[in-house]
């Protein structure tokens, strides 16, 4: 959802002019933000260790998986194993044929070690491409013909839900764009109520926000959301963690320990997630119908942003991405992916088996587990519960990164997390599919430096006397032409199959018509080709940084589209472009024709700065939408839940902050009541706060001069908030008494420094 800048707040706020000090706050907002505690245990088991686990596997001492079968269908495990063997044979045969062609095309001569390394890299990378190709092909087949073994929403349509199937919707957030988050959450809650499922669900916003102004805004938006939902608003809760440990995984575990015992299931959302009520109810029905299912993952569709980068990602997700999702379901069946959001989880086994211990040791690949979702899926399957991906469940949405820089910022932390997970591949009892999943997560980023090495070795061999994959004076050999053709087919055919599937299902109208669909496919493919070298170089840097211990900054990506400034793009990509330019200048000294053959990789790297800037421009994306290019079905006919989310985001008002908290009786009552009956007037905490107040009085400072850490703590202490508000009121009274009226009744301010500057600024702003 593309919404205005973060100085805006969501929801239909009533006009809140200055109210009398004794005015009662609206009934919907005030009250504790959390339900009573119902504590449970979620204890992490220490990891076995990579080398110890590998030794156990080699010696046959590894314990068996608890549940070798998959419960509902006795023959499902046999079907799954047969499919996976077929996939491995197809990938191995493709890689072997490609390797034989390359080896046969190698010329006689020196540089044998380099040629052996080149053949090895090519074999591995071709197998990687082939695995994706066959996954997309099977996705196309299943989309056209169906799959009776896969989990589908059709199997539970109309199934009643038991009254005790209590479900929590949890949304962990951290320094997010408040308007976007609560617009989507409000639309989700309204859709759930319209579907008749509000009685089964409680909603928890789990905040790790470290900005006091944003936290005040979150509380205001939470209170208004409760009020807007009427009676159902009492089921919406807000929790802020004072100590942020283990990031999102720690926030989810904190919820489970405090309230997990109240619920049979929980649906995990990201801050940009939107889900329809029908989708949420269907997830519960699928869980009820499949008691051995531990996690059921939807295939969320990207939508809501208008930059060319986001539009291309959204289009590819709808057209080609769904083929990969369906193909993964075909190969994986009950041992599938979990992506950490837009999924439902069975709470009791999750609490018992999926707690995450830190990885021992030092360095960037130790400590807290960053990419927790793949690991939690593997642990759930080890405990004997299935993990399913359901591709045909509509009503699950997310946002893609608005620009290339944001995408790479996200990929940087994913890269470190996936490389970290390589240490868990040999953990005892993991299903082979989940071991392979952890390995493919590593390969998703390790493939970048491997491609880089392959390109550099090929270029070096060509400059030294000939490379079979690069045309020389005699042109490409037959084997080289066959390899280039096979690689092109494997990369291009999934897009063609996606377009064909849309036409066969008569969906081309949702993409702007057949002509616009074909044009959009070409635009997306072209943009992907331009950005691929940039991703390759960036991912290579990320891998090297993760392996060498380069510091990782974990920041929430922006949920709104912002144009990338030229200066920022130059700072990020300028050194890369300059380095490529110097390398090509050196290569030209050896052979000028190098520019021609390296152009597909070199040109995007030289143009990295304008590519990053222009693909972030919302006005260019809006023009593409007006031309019905890169159109997605949600833009042709938006589902009700998305229309509501976008409408709520457009009706935004100024965000309240810390200073507004001191002035607004309604907001103060919300924040004051949110922590519940906390007794902070005695003990060490009270002594600390009294010292803080004495410091404020001595310096004649207002509450706005407190450090951010102090303000965050005060927001959880009702007694401290009352003292601060009294201090604020006293300062305003002193200020009013020091005004002097001249003979012509003009007010004169006291000399600079006579009053705290925070008070003067507040008065000058008309507060």
C-alpha positions in Angstrom: 0.0 0.0 0.0 1.6 3.2 -1.2 0.8 5.8 1.5 2.0 9.3 2.4 5.1 10.0 4.4 5.4 8.7 8.0 4.1 12.0 9.4 0.6 10.8 8.8 -1.7 8.6 10.8 -4.3 6.2 9.7 -8.0 5.7 10.5 -11.0 7.9 10.8 -10.0 10.1 13.7 -12.6 12.2 15.2 -11.8 15.9 15.6 -9.9 16.2 18.9 -9.8 19.9 19.9 -8.5 20.8 23.3 -10.8 19.2 25.9 -11.3 20.3 29.4 -9.0 18.7 31.9 -11.9 16.8 33.6 -13.4 15.5 30.3 -13.8 11.8 30.1 -12.0 10.0 27.3 -13.9 8.0 24.8 -14.9 4.6 26.0 -13.3 2.6 23.2 -9.7 3.7 23.6 -8.8 3.5 27.3 -8.0 0.3 29.0 -5.2 -2.2 29.4 -3.6 -3.2 26.1 -2.9 -6.8 27.0 -5.1 -9.6 28.4 -4.2 -11.4 31.6 -1.1 -13.6 31.4 -1.4 -17.4 31.0 2.2 -18.4 31.1 3.6 -21.5 29.3 7.0 -23.0 28.7 9.0 -22.7 25.5 12.5 -24.0 26.1 15.1 -24.2 23.4 17.1 -27.3 23.0 20.9 -26.8 22.5 22.1 -27.6 18.9 24.0 -30.8 18.3 26.7 -29.2 16.2 27.6 -29.5 12.5 30.6 -31.7 12.8 29.2 -33.9 15.5 26.0 -34.3 13.5 27.9 -35.1 10.4 29.9 -37.8 12.2 26.7 -39.3 13.5 25.2 -39.3 10.0 28.3 -41.0 8.5 28.3 -43.7 11.2 24.6 -44.3 11.1 23.9 -43.1 14.6 21.3 -40.4 13.7 17.9 -40.9 15.3 15.0 -41.6 13.0 12.2 -39.0 12.3 9.4 -39.6 14.8 6.6 -39.7 12.2 7.8 -41.4 9.0 4.4 -41.4 7.5 2.3 -38.3 6.8 -0.9 -39.2 8.6 -3.9 -38.3 6.4 -2.9 -40.3 3.2 -1.0 -43.6 3.9 0.5 -43.5 0.4 1.6 -39.9 0.4 5.1 -40.5 1.6 5.6 -43.0 -1.3 4.2 -40.5 -3.8 6.5 -37.8 -2.4 9.6 -39.9 -2.6 8.9 -41.0 -6.1 8.4 -37.3 -7.2 11.6 -36.2 -5.5 13.6 -39.1 -7.1 12.2 -38.0 -10.5 13.3 -34.4 -9.8 16.8 -35.4 -8.8 17.2 -37.6 -11.9 16.0 -34.8 -14.2 18.4 -32.3 -12.6 21.3 -34.7 -12.6 20.7 -35.8 -16.3 20.5 -32.1 -17.4 23.7 -31.2 -15.5 25.5 -34.3 -16.9 24.6 -33.5 -20.5 25.5 -29.9 -20.2 28.8 -30.8 -18.5 29.6 -33.4 -21.2 29.0 -30.8 -23.9 31.2 -28.2 -22.2 34.0 -30.8 -21.6 33.8 -31.9 -25.2 34.1 -28.4 -26.5 37.2 -27.6 -24.5 40.2 -26.9 -26.8 43.5 -28.6 -26.3 46.2 -26.5 -24.7 47.4 -25.1 -21.4 45.3 -23.8 -18.4 44.0 -27.3 -17.5 43.4 -26.4 -13.8 41.3 -23.3 -14.8 39.3 -25.4 -17.3 38.6 -28.1 -14.7 37.3 -25.4 -12.2 35.2 -23.8 -15.0 33.6 -27.2 -15.8 32.9 -27.9 -12.1 31.3 -24.5 -11.6 29.2 -24.8 -14.7 27.9 -28.2 -13.7 26.8 -27.0 -10.3 25.3 -23.8 -11.6 23.5 -25.5 -14.5 22.0 -28.0 -12.0 20.8 -25.0 -9.9 19.1 -23.5 -12.9 17.7 -26.8 -14.0 16.1 -27.4 -10.5 14.2 -24.1 -10.9 13.2 -24.9 -14.4 11.7 -28.3 -13.7 9.9 -26.8 -10.6 8.3 -24.2 -12.9 7.4 -26.8 -15.5 5.6 -29.0 -12.9 3.9 -25.9 -11.6 2.5 -25.3 -15.0 1.3 -28.9 -15.3 -0.4 -28.9 -11.9 -2.0 -25.5 -12.6 -3.5 -26.9 -15.8 -4.3 -30.5 -14.6 -4.5 -30.3 -10.8 -2.9 -32.5 -8.1 -5.0 -34.8 -6.0 -2.2 -35.3 -3.5 -1.7 -31.6 -2.7 -3.5 -29.7 0.1 -6.2 -27.5 -1.3 -8.8 -25.1 0.0 -11.4 -27.0 -2.0 -11.2 -29.9 0.4 -12.6 -27.9 3.3 -15.0 -25.5 1.6 -18.1 -25.1 3.9 -16.6 -27.1 6.7 -17.8 -25.9 10.1 -15.2 -24.7 12.7 -15.4 -25.8 16.3 -16.0 -23.1 18.8 -12.8 -24.1 20.7 -10.6 -23.5 17.7 -9.3 -20.3 19.2 -6.8 -18.5 17.0 -4.4 -15.6 17.6 -3.4 -13.3 14.8 0.0 -11.9 15.7 1.8 -9.1 13.9 5.4 -8.3 15.1 6.4 -4.8 14.2 9.6 -2.7 14.8 9.8 1.0 13.9 7.4 0.6 11.0 5.3 3.0 9.0 2.3 3.3 11.4 -0.3 4.3 8.8 0.5 1.4 6.5 0.6 -1.2 9.3 -2.7 -0.3 10.9 -4.5 0.3 7.6 -3.8 -3.2 6.6 -4.6 -4.6 10.0 -7.9 -2.7 10.2 -8.9 -4.0 6.8 -8.0 -7.6 7.9 -10.1 -7.3 11.1 -13.0 -5.8 9.2 -12.9 -8.6 6.6 -12.7 -11.2 9.3 -15.8 -9.7 11.0 -17.7 -9.6 7.7 -16.9 -13.3 7.2 -18.4 -14.1 10.6 -15.1 -15.3 12.2 -14.4 -12.5 14.7 -15.5 -14.7 17.6 -12.7 -17.2 17.0 -9.8 -14.7 16.7 -7.8 -12.4 18.9 -5.3 -9.9 17.4 -2.0 -9.0 19.0 0.3 -6.2 17.7 3.7 -7.1 19.1 6.0 -4.1 19.0 9.7 -3.9 19.3 9.7 -0.2 18.4 12.6 1.8 19.8 11.3 5.3 18.8 9.1 6.9 21.5 7.2 9.1 19.0 6.4 6.0 16.9 5.4 4.1 20.0 2.9 6.9 21.0 1.6 6.8 17.4 1.2 3.0 17.6 -0.8 3.3 20.8 -3.0 5.9 19.3 -3.6 3.8 16.2 -4.3 0.7 18.3 -6.8 2.6 20.4 -8.6 4.0 17.4 -8.6 0.6 15.8 -10.3 -0.9 18.8 -12.8 1.9 18.8 -13.5 1.6 15.1 -14.2 -2.2 15.4 -16.8 -1.6 18.1 -17.5 -4.7 20.2 -14.9 -6.7 18.3 -12.3 -4.2 19.3 -11.9 -5.7 22.7 -10.1 -8.6 21.0 -7.3 -6.4 19.6 -4.3 -6.1 21.9 -0.9 -4.3 21.9 2.3 -5.5 23.5 5.6 -3.6 23.7 8.8 -5.4 24.7 11.2 -3.4 26.8 14.0 -5.8 26.0 14.2 -6.7 22.4 15.9 -10.1 22.1 16.1 -12.5 19.1 14.2 -10.0 16.9 11.0 -11.3 15.3 11.5 -14.9 16.5 12.0 -13.7 20.0 8.9 -11.6 19.8 6.8 -14.6 18.6 8.3 -16.7 21.4 7.5 -14.1 24.0 3.9 -14.1 22.9 3.8 -17.9 23.1 5.2 -18.0 26.6 2.7 -15.3 27.8 -0.5 -16.3 26.0 0.1 -19.2 23.7 -1.7 -21.7 26.0 -5.0 -19.7 25.3 -4.9 -20.7 21.6 -4.9 -23.7 19.4 -3.5 -21.9 16.4 -1.7 -18.6 15.6 -1.5 -16.8 12.2 1.7 -14.9 11.9 1.6 -11.7 9.8 4.3 -9.3 8.7 3.9 -5.6 9.1 2.9 -5.3 5.4 0.6 -8.3 5.4 -3.1 -8.1 4.5 -5.3 -11.2 4.7 -9.0 -11.6 4.0 -11.4 -13.1 6.5 -12.2 -16.0 4.1 -8.5 -16.8 3.8 -8.1 -16.8 7.6 -11.1 -19.0 8.2 -10.0 -21.4 5.5 -6.6 -21.8 7.1 -8.3 -22.8 10.4 -10.5 -25.2 8.5 -7.4 -26.8 6.9 -5.8 -27.2 10.3 -8.9 -28.7 11.8 -9.2 -31.2 8.9 -5.5 -32.1 9.0 -4.5 -32.8 12.7 -1.0 -33.7 11.7 -0.4 -30.4 10.0 1.9 -28.1 12.1 2.3 -25.2 9.7 0.2 -24.3 6.6 1.8 -21.6 4.5 -0.1 -19.5 2.0 1.4 -18.2 -1.2 1.1 -14.4 -0.6 0.8 -12.1 -3.6 2.7 -8.9 -3.8 0.7 -5.7 -4.5 0.2 -2.1 -3.5 3.3 -0.3 -4.7 3.7 1.7 -7.9 7.5 2.0 -8.6 8.7 0.2 -11.7 10.8 -2.1 -9.6 7.9 -3.1 -7.4 5.5 -3.4 -10.3 7.9 -5.8 -12.1 8.3 -7.8 -8.9 4.5 -8.0 -8.4 3.9 -8.9 -12.0 6.5 -11.7 -11.9 5.1 -13.0 -8.6 1.6 -13.3 -10.1 2.6 -14.8 -13.5 5.8 -16.8 -13.0 6.1 -16.9 -9.2 2.9 -18.9 -8.8 4.3 -21.6 -11.1 7.3 -22.0 -8.8 5.1 -22.0 -5.7 2.9 -24.7 -7.2 5.9 -26.7 -8.3 7.4 -26.5 -4.8 4.2 -27.9 -3.4 4.3 -30.7 -6.0 7.8 -31.8 -5.0 7.5 -31.1 -1.3 4.0 -32.1 -0.3 4.0 -32.4 3.5 7.6 -31.2 3.9 7.3 -27.7 2.6 8.5 -24.1 3.1 7.5 -21.7 5.9 8.3 -18.1 5.0 7.7 -16.6 8.4 4.4 -14.8 7.7 0.9 -15.2 6.2 0.9 -18.7 7.6 -1.0 -20.6 10.4 0.8 -22.6 13.1 -0.3 -25.2 15.6 0.7 -23.5 18.8 1.2 -26.4 21.2 3.9 -28.3 19.1 5.4 -25.0 18.1 6.0 -24.1 21.7 7.3 -27.6 22.6 9.6 -28.2 19.6 10.4 -24.9 17.8 12.2 -22.7 20.3 15.5 -21.5 18.9 18.8 -21.7 20.9 21.6 -19.4 19.8 24.4 -21.0 17.7 27.5 -21.4 19.8 30.8 -19.8 18.9 31.9 -16.4 17.7 31.7 -14.5 14.5 28.9 -13.6 12.1 27.6 -17.1 11.7 27.0 -17.6 15.4 24.6 -16.2 17.9 20.9 -15.5 17.4 19.4 -17.3 14.4 18.4 -14.6 11.9 16.5 -16.6 9.2 14.3 -18.4 11.7 11.4 -19.6 9.4 13.2 -22.4 7.6 14.6 -23.7 10.9 11.2 -23.6 12.6 9.7 -25.6 9.6 12.5 -28.2 9.9 11.9 -28.5 13.7 8.2 -28.8 13.3 8.6 -31.7 10.7 11.2 -33.3 13.0 8.6 -33.4 15.7 6.3 -35.4 13.4 4.0 -32.6 12.1 3.6 -31.8 8.4 4.4 -28.4 6.8 2.2 -27.6 3.8 2.2 -24.9 1.2 -1.3 -24.2 -0.2 -1.1 -22.4 -3.5 -4.8 -21.9 -4.3 -5.7 -20.0 -1.2 -6.7 -16.5 -2.3 -6.8 -13.5 0.0 -3.1 -13.4 1.2 -1.1 -10.3 0.3 2.2 -8.6 1.0 4.4 -5.9 -0.3 7.6 -6.2 -2.4 10.5 -3.8 -1.8 9.8 -0.5 -3.5 13.3 -0.2 -5.0 16.5 -2.1 -5.7 18.3 -0.6 -2.7 15.6 -1.7 -0.3 15.6 -5.2 -1.9 19.4 -5.5 -1.4 19.1 -4.2 2.1 16.7 -7.0 2.9 18.8 -9.5 1.0 21.8 -8.6 3.1 20.3 -9.9 6.3 18.7 -12.8 4.5 22.1 -13.7 3.2 23.7 -13.8 6.6 20.8 -15.8 8.0 20.8 -18.4 5.3 24.5 -18.9 5.5 24.2 -19.2 9.2 21.6 -22.0 8.7 24.2 -24.1 6.9 25.5 -25.0 10.4 22.1 -26.8 11.1 22.0 -29.1 8.1 23.4 -32.0 10.0 21.1 -31.6 13.1 19.8 -35.1 14.1 16.3 -36.1 13.0 15.8 -33.5 10.3 13.9 -34.6 7.3 16.0 -34.9 4.1 13.8 -32.4 2.3 14.4 -29.8 5.0 18.1 -30.5 5.0 17.9 -29.8 1.2 15.8 -26.7 1.9 18.5 -25.3 4.3 21.1 -26.1 1.6 19.1 -24.3 -1.1 18.8 -21.3 1.1 22.6 -21.2 1.3 22.9 -21.7 -2.5 20.4 -18.9 -3.2 23.2 -16.5 -2.1 26.3 -18.6 -2.6 25.4 -18.9 -6.3 26.3 -15.2 -6.8 30.0 -15.5 -6.1 30.0 -18.8 -8.0 28.5 -17.1 -11.0 31.1 -14.3 -10.5 33.9 -16.7 -10.5 32.6 -18.5 -13.5 32.4 -15.3 -15.5 35.9 -14.2 -14.5 37.4 -17.6 -15.3 35.6 -17.6 -18.6 36.9 -14.1 -19.4 40.4 -15.1 -18.4 40.4 -18.2 -20.5 39.1 -16.3 -23.5 41.8 -13.7 -23.2 44.4 -16.4 -22.9 43.4 -18.2 -26.1 39.7 -19.2 -26.2 36.7 -20.2 -24.2 34.1 -22.6 -25.6 31.3 -20.5 -24.3 32.5 -17.2 -25.9 32.7 -16.8 -29.7 36.2 -16.4 -31.0 37.4 -15.8 -34.5 35.8 -19.0 -35.7 32.5 -18.4 -34.0 30.8 -20.6 -31.4 31.3 -24.4 -31.6 28.3 -26.7 -31.9 28.6 -27.6 -28.3 28.8 -24.0 -27.2 25.8 -23.1 -29.2 23.8 -26.0 -27.6 24.8 -24.9 -24.1 23.8 -21.3 -24.7 20.5 -22.5 -26.2 19.7 -24.8 -23.3 20.5 -22.1 -20.7 18.3 -19.6 -22.6 15.4 -22.0 -22.7 15.7 -22.8 -19.0 15.7 -19.1 -18.1 13.0 -18.0 -20.6 10.5 -20.9 -20.7 9.1 -20.3 -17.2 7.9 -16.8 -18.2 6.4 -18.2 -21.4 4.7 -21.0 -19.5 3.3 -18.4 -17.0 1.9 -16.3 -19.9 0.5 -19.5 -21.5 -1.2 -20.6 -18.3 -2.9 -17.2 -17.9 -4.2 -17.4 -21.5 -5.4 -21.0 -21.1 -7.3 -20.0 -17.9 -8.7 -17.0 -19.7 -7.0 -14.6 -17.2 -5.3 -12.3 -19.8 -8.0 -9.7 -19.2 -6.7 -9.3 -15.6 -3.3 -8.4 -17.0 -4.6 -5.8 -19.5 -5.3 -8.2 -22.4 -3.2 -10.6 -24.5 -1.0 -7.9 -26.1 -0.4 -6.0 -22.9 0.4 -9.4 -21.2 3.1 -10.2 -23.8 4.5 -6.7 -23.6 4.6 -6.7 -19.8 6.4 -10.1 -19.8 9.1 -8.7 -22.1 9.4 -5.5 -19.9 9.8 -7.7 -16.8 12.3 -10.0 -18.4 14.3 -7.0 -19.7 14.3 -5.3 -16.3 15.3 -8.6 -14.7 18.3 -9.0 -17.1 19.4 -5.4 -16.3 19.3 -6.0 -12.5 20.7 -9.5 -12.5 24.4 -8.4 -12.7 23.8 -5.8 -9.9 22.3 -8.5 -7.7 25.2 -10.9 -8.5 27.8 -8.3 -7.4 25.8 -7.2 -4.4 25.1 -10.8 -3.2 28.8 -11.6 -3.7 29.7 -8.7 -1.4 27.1 -9.9 1.1 28.5 -13.4 1.2 32.0 -12.2 1.6 30.9 -9.8 4.3 29.0 -12.6 6.2 32.0 -15.0 6.0 34.4 -12.3 7.2 32.3 -10.9 10.0 31.3 -7.6 8.5 28.9 -5.8 10.8 25.2 -6.3 9.9 22.6 -3.6 10.5 19.2 -5.1 10.9 16.6 -2.4 9.9 13.0 -2.7 8.9 12.5 -2.0 5.2 10.3 0.9 4.3 6.7 0.0 3.7 6.1 3.1 1.4 7.5 4.0 -1.9 10.3 6.6 -1.8 12.4 7.8 -4.7 16.0 6.8 -4.5 18.1 10.0 -4.6 21.0 10.2 -7.1 23.4 10.7 -4.3 22.4 7.6 -2.4 22.5 5.5 -5.6 25.9 6.8 -6.4 27.2 6.1 -2.9 26.0 2.5 -3.2 26.7 1.6 -6.8 29.3 4.2 -7.8 32.3 2.2 -6.6 31.1 -0.9 -8.4 30.7 0.9 -11.6 34.1 2.5 -11.3 35.7 -0.8 -10.6 34.1 -2.4 -13.6 35.1 0.5 -15.8 38.8 0.0 -14.8 38.6 -3.7 -15.4 37.2 -3.3 -18.8 39.8 -0.7 -19.7 42.5 -3.2 -18.8 40.7 -5.9 -20.9 40.5 -3.7 -23.9 44.3 -3.3 -23.8 44.5 -7.0 -24.5 41.6 -7.4 -27.0 39.1 -4.6 -27.9 36.4 -7.2 -28.8 36.1 -7.9 -25.1 33.6 -5.1 -24.8 31.3 -6.8 -27.2 31.2 -10.2 -25.5 31.1 -8.9 -21.9 28.5 -6.2 -22.7 25.4 -8.1 -21.2 27.1 -8.0 -17.8 29.2 -4.9 -18.0 26.6 -2.4 -19.3 24.1 -2.9 -16.4 27.0 -2.5 -13.9 28.1 0.7 -15.6 24.5 2.0 -15.6 23.8 0.8 -12.1 23.2 4.3 -10.7 20.5 5.4 -13.2 18.9 1.9 -13.2 18.5 2.2 -9.4 17.2 5.7 -9.6 14.7 5.4 -12.5 13.2 2.0 -11.3 12.4 3.7 -8.0 10.3 6.6 -9.5 6.7 6.2 -8.6 5.6 8.6 -11.5 7.2 6.2 -14.0 5.3 3.3 -12.4 2.1 5.2 -12.4 2.5 5.9 -16.1 3.1 2.1 -16.8 -0.1 1.4 -14.9 -2.1 4.0 -17.0 -0.7 2.2 -20.1 -1.9 -1.1 -18.6 1.6 -2.4 -18.5 2.9 -4.6 -15.7 -0.7 -4.8 -14.5 -1.7 -7.4 -11.9 -5.2 -8.8 -11.2 -5.6 -6.8 -8.0 -5.3 -3.6 -10.0 -7.9 -4.8 -12.5 -10.4 -5.8 -9.8 -9.1 -5.3 -6.3 -10.5 -7.6 -3.6 -12.6 -5.9 -0.9 -9.9 -6.3 1.8 -7.4 -4.5 -0.3 -9.8 -1.7 -1.3 -10.5 -1.2 2.4 -6.8 -1.2 3.3 -6.0 1.4 0.6 -9.0 3.5 1.6 -7.9 3.5 5.3 -4.3 4.5 4.3 -5.6 7.4 2.2 -7.6 8.8 5.1 -4.6 9.7 7.1 -4.1 12.5 9.6 -1.0 13.9 11.4 0.7 11.5 13.7 0.7 12.2 17.4 4.0 12.1 19.2 5.6 12.5 22.6 4.7 16.2 22.9 1.1 15.6 21.8 0.9 13.0 24.6 1.5 15.7 27.2 -1.2 18.0 25.6 -4.0 15.7 24.5 -6.2 14.3 27.3 -7.6 11.5 25.1 -4.1 10.3 24.0 -2.8 10.6 27.6 -5.6 8.5 28.9 -4.9 5.8 26.2 -1.2 5.6 27.0 -1.7 5.9 30.7 -4.1 3.0 30.8 -2.3 0.7 28.2 0.2 -0.8 30.6 -2.5 -1.9 33.0 -2.3 -1.6 36.8 1.4 -1.4 37.2 2.7 -0.4 40.6 5.8 1.7 39.9 5.5 4.3 42.7 7.8 2.3 45.0 11.0 0.5 44.9 14.1 1.0 42.7 12.1 2.0 39.7 10.4 4.8 41.7 13.7 6.0 43.1 15.2 6.2 39.6 12.2 8.1 38.3 12.3 10.6 41.2 16.0 11.3 40.4 15.0 11.9 36.8 12.4 14.4 37.9 14.9 16.2 40.2 17.2 16.5 37.2 14.5 17.9 35.1 13.5 20.5 37.8 17.2 21.5 38.3 17.7 22.1 34.6 14.3 23.6 34.0 13.8 21.1 31.2 10.5 19.8 30.0 9.6 16.1 29.4 10.4 16.6 25.7 14.1 16.9 26.6 14.3 13.4 28.0 16.5 10.9 26.1 14.6 8.4 23.9 15.5 5.5 26.2 14.0 7.3 29.2 10.8 8.2 27.3 10.3 4.6 26.2 10.5 3.4 29.8 8.2 6.2 31.0 5.5 5.0 28.4 5.2 1.8 30.4 5.0 3.5 33.8 1.6 5.1 34.5 2.8 6.8 37.7 5.9 8.4 35.9 3.6 9.6 33.1 1.5 11.4 35.6 4.5 13.1 37.2 5.8 14.2 33.8 2.4 15.6 32.8 2.2 17.5 36.0 5.7 18.9 35.3 4.5 19.9 31.8 1.4 21.6 33.2 3.4 23.4 35.8 5.9 24.7 33.2 3.0 26.0 31.1 1.5 27.8 34.1 4.9 29.4 34.9 5.2 30.5 31.3 1.7 32.1 31.3 2.4 34.0 34.5 5.7 35.5 33.0 4.0 37.1 30.0 4.0 40.9 30.2 1.4 43.0 28.5 2.5 46.4 27.3 0.3 49.5 27.1 -0.8 48.5 23.6 -1.7 45.0 24.9 1.1 43.3 22.8 2.5 40.2 24.5 6.3 40.3 25.2 8.2 37.0 25.6 10.8 36.7 28.3 14.5 36.9 27.3 16.0 33.9 25.5 17.0 31.3 28.0 14.5 32.5 30.5 12.3 29.6 29.8 13.2 26.1 28.5 13.4 26.1 24.7 11.0 23.1 24.5 8.3 25.2 26.1 8.9 28.2 23.8 8.8 26.0 20.7 5.6 24.4 21.8 3.9 27.7 22.5 5.2 29.2 19.2 3.6 26.2 17.4 0.2 27.0 19.1 0.2 24.0 21.4 
